[in-house]
């Protein structure tokens, strides 16, 4: 399912953070969104999933206008959002986190939900032996895997992820991006906000660069990887690719 | 020794009533951050409705059902009319709002049922003396029914999808919205639970402790103290807090002075808030609801 964003504006109260964002993710594409702290990346994802209302512009899923829908309707429509800082339900078990991930599909036959769960666990086999453990006891990397798996339980066609690699050891970053690559190969559309530009370029099909609430550059990953404007800002030695983005667009 | 047993037993049955009211505080607070000062009025109203329904000739079980159902409706209406419309609910705003609802409910009860305290007919009248400890059958009913209700609430939060969804809202509201759980419906469910447990407490307590338009004040405060003893986030903590408070009150009344009975709750509250704000039982983070 394709995602098409045109002129999207959104913000918090009177503070507008996004000033007309355009973004395209074709079916089965992985789009990385990179940008400095405060560029509006997190707000973009929050506007896509309905956590923050759009004040202008449109969001289309497979051509259908879903602008202004709340998170519940968007989840049903096939968009899942893996939030910043994972936000797993800490005292619930890993299994219950997954069960709640399928909340919008609760009227589906149990067999169908089990099939989806088994596929998510096959993607992240580390979760399997921890199913009965409280999610809060997992390591950061495992919590990220759980957050993604929980998103997949909603059987999305478009998955948007907020900094899936933040705070993780390089080996885990590789593991997570390999999983995202496999999901893309299965036909899922992905939009990943990333601070870790190297990891993003390695696996993304196309890259959008955000700056102060706008997409200022967009192109396929291979081309942009050698673009001097991008390398200067994100791939050069000066900028710490590991820096966290906790303050992004929020206050 | 017999004195001690007598006081502990009386304390447990009284504590079971506090425990149910405390569960109501916890159910609402975890999901919406609201401290519901009308929680005690749920109990008082249920007692009064049950008394008047029984007085008009309904059999006791039917009167109890009518009472619980009416209070459930009141709790749901309260959530829709006074809580849901507030855009940015903070705990302070919730205190002011629910104090208003509590005052309104009290005025209504005074108007409809008059100023006198009355007691509902006990489910089983009379009592029995076991080894010198005199036990009213109604106290046994309180312990049994309150225990069952507490277990049912616990089972709901631990085992059912709807219960887990409420816990998800309490722990990570943003993530709960992202998986498609409606926070509005969660808050409504929480008030429904609070109304039901408060009403059961009120109906159970009425034959022993009597009910009037203003008994909600004491019951609510005791329930709040019990919930706070348990950290305000856990059903188990609320139950243990209620039982502990009931026993301590009765021991104080028996061994020190009857006049100090009500002071115990507030003394405990101050000690807990100063020394262990996260509750006496377990850490804050674990065992939410």
Interface residues (C-beta under 8 A of the other chain):
Chain A: X49 X51 X70 X71 X72 X75 X76 X80 X81 X83 X87 X88 X89 X90 X91 X92 X96 X99 X100 X101 X103 X104 X106 X136 X150 X151 X153 X154
Chain B: X161 X164 X165 X167 X168 X171 X172 X174 X175 X176 X177 X178 X179 X180 X181 X182 X285 X286 X287 X288
